[in-house]
Amino acid sequence: MAREPGKGTDPTKSARGYHMGAVDTVISVEDVVREAEQIAEAGPTREEIAKLARNEAFLSIESLRAGYGQMEILHNLDLQVAKRESLCLIGPNGAGKSTILHSIFGFTNIFGGKISVGGEDVTRLSPKDKLRRSGIAYILQDNSVFPDMTVEENLWMGGFLQSNTDKAKEAAERVFQKYSRLAERRGKPARVLSGGERRLLEISRALVMEPEILLVDEPSIGLEPRFIDMVFEILRDLQITEGKTIVMVEQNAKKGLEFADIGYVLVSGQVAMAGTGDDLLKDPQVGRLFLGG
């Protein structure tokens, strides 16, 4: 029998826990962190992580210690992703998810460990060299379009490291051929775009340098559900059709794991759990702590 609103619920319970679910299924952030830390005590081995990447890692992190200033956020972290594979990072706030993306791209201080792409050590490369030489592009979670520039000019900005501006313009034309939504607005200022169209522009701008690896930080943040589906469809197409390798941080854990080939649960700067996206979706601990049920 359906419960009447306000009946049979504990009024002291609040919905400030991690992600989503009915109020009486959501647990507090503090409880999530405490229970996740207990899970992390038996985290995956390096061999298990390698197996998830089919022992064919294209992007590899070994024993990484990294953070900001003198503060270490990531502690001896291992990560492996095969070419054309997608990885979603989930976990409590402050677990170090975005710090992994920052470290791969060169935004953190590296205290130890190694980051490799295609067998080449890229640990100490600058962000511009990560993009230009190693094919790593970072799609920020913040609204990073230039609102007063046209859609076309925003795309050209994605090729700022190109020695020849004609290459950036050619890449922009390929984007317009692929995404009619942007082509129809190419001469309009970016501020007129909807939230979903802005996210599409941000993704497309990253493609101008023709990267092999996309680091995607919170692709669904601030978007209406219909635009969230559109963004994930675009990312899926980039992975399957264009062969991009994707590492994603996604607060909507269910959506991220549904998309990704593999998933990691991060806790306190370490990998607490790792598995296929489907396996983690079915895991009762992951469901209770991160999926709202």
N, C-alpha and C positions, 0 to 999 in steps of 0.2 A: 504494500500500500504506500502511496506517495506520502512523504512527510510534509505537513503544512509548514510554511515559512515560519521560523522561530520556534517550532515545536521539536522537542527531543534533541536540542543542541545545547552545548555548554556555552553560555554567554561569555565565559572568560577566555574562550579560545579566539585567537586572532589569526588573520591570513597573512602574516608577515613572513612566512616561511619561504623556502626555496621553490620557485617557479609556480606551478599551478595545481589545481585540484579543488575538491570541495573543502570548505573551511574546516570540517572535522577530519580531513585526511592530511592537511598540511601540517608539517612539523616545523619547529622554530629553526632559524639559521644556526643557532648554537648547537642544537641537537644534531643537525645534519653534519656539522663539522666534527663534533665529538664522535659520532658513529662512523663517519667516513675515515677518520684517523685510525680507528680500530681496524677497519678493512685494510688500510694502507700498510699495516704491519706485515701483511703477507702479500705484498705487491708482486707483479709479474717479473719473471727473470728476463735477462737479456735474450736468452734463447727463445722464450715465448713471444717476445716482442718481434724478434727476427722472423719467426714462423708466420706471424700475422702479415708480414710484408713479403711472404713467399720466399724469404731468404734472398730477395732481390732488391734490397733497399736502394732507392734513387736519392732520397733525402735521408740522412742519417745523423743522429745526435748521440754522442757517447759521453757518459759521465759528466754532463754539463753542470757547471756551477756558475750562476749568473745572477745579476741583480742591478740595483741602481745605487750610485755612490759607493759606499762601502757595505751596503746591505745586501746580503745574499738571499735571493728569493727561490731560485731553483737549486736543488741539492742532488748532485750526482744523477741527473735525469738522462734516461735513454729514450730514444724515439726512432722509429724507422717507418718509412712510407715508400712503397714501390712506385714506379713510374705509372702514370694514369690511374693512380689509386687516390681515394679521398679518406681523410682522417678528421674526425670531429673530437674536439677537446671539451669535456664538460667537467663540472665540479663547483664547489661553493665559491662565493665571491672571495677574492684574495688568495685563491689556490695557486695562482701562477700561470693561468691559461694564456692571457695576453702577453705575459712576460716571455713565454716560449716563442710567440710570433715575433716579438721585439728582438729577441736574441738571434733568431734565424736571420732577421733582416739587418741587424747591426745597431740596434738602438739601446743596448744594455752594456754594462761592464761584464766582461767574461773573466771569471776567476780561475776557471779550469775546465778541461774537457775539449771536445772537438765537434764541429759541425761540418758535414761533407755533403756535396752535391755531385752525383755521378762519379764518386770516388775522389773528387778533388777537395782538399781542405779549404773551406771558405770562412773559417771561424773569425779571422781578423780583418776580413774585407770590409770596406766602407759600404753603407747602403747603396750608393750609386754604382759601385763595382758589383755588389750582389745582384743588382738589376741588370746592368750592362753586360757583365762577364758571365754570371752564373744563372741568369734567367729567372730571378726571384722577384716577384712583384707583390706589394703589400696593399691591400684594399682596407682602408681605415674604417672603423666603426662610426666615426664622427662624420657629419655632413661636410665633405671636403670639396664640393664643387665651387667654382668661382661664379657667384650668382649674377654678376653684371656682365660676364663674358658670354658669348653665344655658346650653344651646345657644340658647334663645330670647333670653336676656339678652345673650349675645355678639352676636347679630344686631342687637339694639337699639343696641348700642354703635357699630355701623356708621353709625348716623344721628345721631351726637353733634353734628353741625353743623346738623341740622334745627331750625328755629325751633319746629316743632310736633312733639312726640313721637309724636302719633298717626300722622304720616306714616311714621315709622320702623317703627311696629308694623304698619302696612298693608303696607310693603315686606317686612317679615319674613314676613307671611302669604303673600305672593306667592312667597317663597323656599320656604316649606313646601309650597305647592301644586306647586312645580316639582320639589323634591327630597324624595322620601318618606323617604330615609335620615335626613335631618335631622328631618323631621316626627315620625318614630317616637321620636326622642330629645329632643324640644324641652324637656322638663322635667328632663332629666338633666344633671348637671355635665359640662362639656366634657372633663374629664379621662378620662371613660370611652370616648371616641371612639377609633377606630382612627386610624392615621396618615393614611390616605386620607380618612377622614371629617373629620379636623381640617383637612386642606387644603381640602376642600369647604366647610367652615365659614368658613375664611379668605377664600376666593373669594366666597362668598355674602355675607359681611359687607361686602365692598367694593361689592357691588351695591345695597346699601340706599340709597345716595345717587344711584343711577341714573346712573353715570358713562358717558361716551362712549368714553373711552380707559382701557384697563387696562394698567398696568405690572406685569409678572409676573416676579419674580426667582426663578429656579431652582425651577419648579413640581414637578420630579421628585425633588428632593433628599430623601434619607432614606426614600423610599417603596419598597415591594415592587413588582415588575413589574405585578401586577394592578391596583394602585392608580394606578400611573403611567398606564396605559391609560385608566383611568376619568377622571383629571384632564384628560388631553388631549382626551378626548371631551367633557367639560364645556366646556372652553375653545373647542373647535370649535363647539359649539352656541351659545355666547355670541356668537361671531363671525358665524356664518351666520344664526342665527335672530333674535338680538337686535341685530345690526348693530354689535357692539363693535369698536373698533380696538384691536389688541393689539400691544404691544412686549414682547418676552420675552428674558430672559437664560437660557440653558440649557446646562449643562455636558455633558449627554448630547446631543452635537451632532447625531447621526443622528436622534434622536427629535425634536429641535427643528426641524431642517430638513424632516423629513417633514411636520411640522405646518404650517410657515409658508409663506405666499405668497412672501416674499422673505427673504433672509438676508444679513447682513453678517459678514465676518471682521474682528475688531478686533485690531490689533497696536500696542502702545505708544501708545495713545490716539488712533489714527487708523484710518480704514477702509481695510483692505488689499485686500479683495475685496468685491464686491456682485453679487448675481444672484438669480434665482428659487431657491426652496428646492430644486427638482428639479435645476436646473443645478449648484448647488453640491454636491449629493449625488453627481453624476456626475463632478465635477472631480477628476482624479487627485491633484492637490496637496492639495486639501481632504481627500480620502479618506485619504491617507497621513499627513497631519499631525494630523487631528482625528477621523477615523472609525475608526482602528485597522486600516487595511488598504489 
